[in-house]
Each structure stands twice: as C-alpha cells, then as structure tokens.
Amino acid sequence: MAELFRMPAVAADAATAVLSAWQVAEGASFTKDDALVSIETDKAEVDVSAERDGVLLKALYEAGVEIEVGDPIAVLGTAGEQTGDLDALLVELGVAAPAEARQAVRRDVPEEPAVPAPSAAPALSLAPASGEPDRGGRIFSSPLARRLAREAGLGIEALTGTGPGGRIVRRDVEAAVAAGRAQATEPPAPPAPAPVPQATTPAAPASAAGTGDHEDIPHTRMRRAIARRLTESKQHTPHFYLRATCAVDELLALRQRINAVSPVKISVNDLLIKAVATAHTQVPEMNAVWQPDAVRRFRTVDVSVAIATDTGLVTPVLRGIENLSVSAIATRTRAFAERARSGGLVPADLEGGSITVSNLGMYGVEEFAAIINPPQAAILAIGAARDEAVVREGAVTAAKVLGVVLSVDHRPVDGAVAARWLAAFTEAVENPVRLVV
C-alpha cells in the first residue's frame, strides 16, 4: 500500500535539511536497510535507510532542494506495486490537489527579472537559444541554488540551468563558482610583441570568487554552523580557564609497554581520554550541562573528541567510556576519524557529551585555550609533551611534561569543582596504572 515518505529529523535542532541525492531510482525496488536518500544538515551528510522492503513510486523533490522537516518527499509502495494516476494518489494521501501538488513539490519560485537602470545598455533578448525551453522571462531555480548564488555574489540570471526545464540547481552555482576561481588564478597570457598603441578599454570587473591577489572560498553549511555555534558560545557562555602541567614520563612508558603486546595501537590521546573519564567519575559534578530550568547531570561519561577534516572540525561522541578499556577507546576513536574524513558521520554521532578533548600537541603547540562546544560544560585543550627541568624531592631533573587548559562554563560548574576535577585528571595522568585496571 502506498504511503508518504517524509523528510526525517536527522538533527535535533534542524528545521530544514537539503535533499542531497536519491540513492534509489524512481520506480526501483529496495530492501530494508538500503540507503534511500542522502540528507545534508549543518553538521553532516546522512544516508537515510529504508525501514522495510518496497519500491520508490515517486520522488517529490529532486536533489539540491532545501525542505522543511516533516514535509513529504516521496511516495513509497510495496514491492511490485504500480500506480497509474499519480495525481489521484497524491490527493488520496493528503498531499495536495493535483495542480497544487506539482507546484509545491518543485518549489520553482521564479526569480524576478532585474530592472535595468536608466543609463544601462539595452537589455539582451529574452528569447531562448535553440534547444532551450522558453521560460517566459522567468528564471526558475531551487531555493538552495538562489541562496548559494547570493552567498557567492553571483546573479542568478547569469547562470545556466542544467536541471529539468532549464532549472538552476546547486551544481550550476558550484560550477560557476569553480569557474570564477579558475579564472581568478589563471596566469596572464604573455604580452604580444610590439603592440600597436590603441585606446584603452575599461577593465572588466573582478570575479566574485576573487582577484589575482586573493581567493574567496564560499562558506559551506558546516563552516557556517561552526561559526554560529562558537560565536554563540563566546557570547552567551561565561568561560573561565584553569591551567595545569602534567608529568607524562610514566604515561609514555605505559603506552610503550601496552603497544608491545596490544593488537590495537594506543596513542597518548587515547590514554588522556581515559584520564578524562576517570576524573569525571571521581568528580561527577563536572559531568553536567546547563539547561534553562536545571543543571543536567549525567550518569554515564560521554566525551567528544575533536577531529580535523578538510571541511572543518567535528566532535563525535565516545559514549560510556568509564566502562571502556583503553584499547576499545582507541578502536572507536580511529573509526570515528575514518568516518569523519570520509563524510560518514551521522548527526547522532555528534550529539551529547559534557566535555570535549581537543589535542594540538601533534602540531607542536605547547598550550592553547579552546572554546566550549555548546551545550557542553567544558573542553580540555592539550598541548605537546616536551622536556623540562622539574624539581623532585629537592633535586632538579629532566622530565617530559605537557600543558593542559580546561575551559569551563561557570553556570553549571564552580571554580572549586573544576579545580578538583583538574587535580583528579593530573593524578590519573601521572599515575597511569589506574587507567588500565
């Protein structure tokens, strides 16, 4: 029996999402757990799987359209089911009247033609070129294409549409932006020998994508989301910072012994994540987040791990790590890193947690203060291990140390609580045997 397939709520705070691509052709059959459609949110691109066997009777939107969560995006049927009168079926399913349905599902809102200024040159003919559909002076484009064009500084009327009926879609905007970049960075042609003097011609305006001395890279949804969330964090979250220096000689020696026998290679970061779990267990007041009406304290330790990708920083969440071995943490962290760099993370991977671990030590950074990832209550910034002279039992000796900076939300966590947590973390790092028992 035919039924509507609606835009899923793949992210808790997303009112809309972009239909990136259909993974099943219209009229094709699929089985349970097959990927039906790819959905793009601010945080990730997600493949939405089928909950049962069936057939895609009708796709109501093409790829590249931004759609409200809960809106119908397709009609699904049972395997082998066919439909003769689609308009009647849509009415029966409560989508819209036939004419309204066709207009709504396309969302082809025409861009108003620009009105030339009085001093402008005569307008070009609006008659379509050979083989192109006549739009009647109107330019059809998807909402996403119009938004991307505005952000890139491109006039929608200057683009050529490759969608149905000449409709301008996302790939057309992206192609125009790429062409502008290539033009901006193309080296100038060598001058012709002995040029004949002639009247100068006004220079053409620079491409919106950049000029010879710079390049403008349009914001991605992820980049905009990162900017928005971190700006809100600094504006609305009262940060305070605690610093500590941890001796890591024993931690490094333990790692070497573990890696000599373990099939999973352990990194220093894996051990430090486990130390965070230990500190959270000992100081449960830190395992909390601020809510409008209460401080929410968690019963399990969920820790986000900052992972750099080509498109931006993502923070997937390791869940229940108080009960995980260090090797299990290493395995899950590597799996997250691979999925993050291949675009395989889903929004559920990024939700939750009360603290993030951000490690820039591999880049030689000695110390930095990170911005809290809301709604979490803290982020631990970890620097590089380095040789320093330290005093032990009245004698100066060389030791490996690393600096950490704990950024804390002062609303759910007081300074004394954060200080006890940092002391517990330092103790776990400097006496690492407790991390493996």
C-alpha angles and dihedrals in degrees: 000000000000119000138171121261109209133203103270125229095244093165125041096227100037119109093180138023136190120246098227101180143339110241093193123055120236109271093019125124125237137186132226113292093017112135108256103178141355115235124195122209132170090270107039148337112262133197109219112212130212117257093209142005116285149116131271101238097177137359107214095196134036124226118286099039123127109225134185116251109260096026116127112258102171146006115239127194140179120279111287094012117141131190126206104184108042094176091056091046092052091051090048090052090050098245100126144292111296097260092041092049093055092049095045098047093051095045088201100169105176118232110236112247113251116255109229119234116248092255095047123114117262112286119255119251115274092211109123121248118250111294095013122115119252108246094185091239092307124117115216118205139153119258090244092052091051092049094047090048092052091049091050093047093244126142110235090217090063094060129090115227122224097180126099111309092005093300115167111238136176096276090058092056092045091050091051092049091049091049090051091052092049091049092048094052098039110117115244118260116255113265117263115250118262098354117209111240112251141161114290120249121218111258117254115249115266118260116266087235092064147287136255093286100043146020127221112214111199115236118257122218089253093050091050091048092051091049093048096047096046093045089052089048094055092042099046107021115078101222125200126178137220124188131202139171117221126200106226105181093109092042091055091046091051091050091053092051092047093049091051090067107017121097087211114064112231122216127206087247091058090056092047091051089053089050088055089054090050092051091047090052092051095043104034092172087077092056092081144095134210117256126182093252104022148007106260112216119194128221095208129050111244115177128188118219119208112230123183117222134174090261099044146291119315128187113204116188126243105208129211094000093158085079098040127098119234090252091053090051089050092050094049094044092053091047090052091048092052093047092045093054093045094047093248100128118113125208091254088064090060101045125097135009130121100228139030128212114214117183122189094160092109088065093054094253109153098196141351139163116233131207117248115252104230135266087022120098101224148012126203115214113202125199134196125293109247140174115260138163110252133179116239121177091342095310129105113234139162118259142167111247136170130198124229131189120201114205111199136189104234093206099074097019129054124210095252091054092050090048091053090048093051090049090052091049092050091048091052092049095048093045099037099168088090089063092067101039 
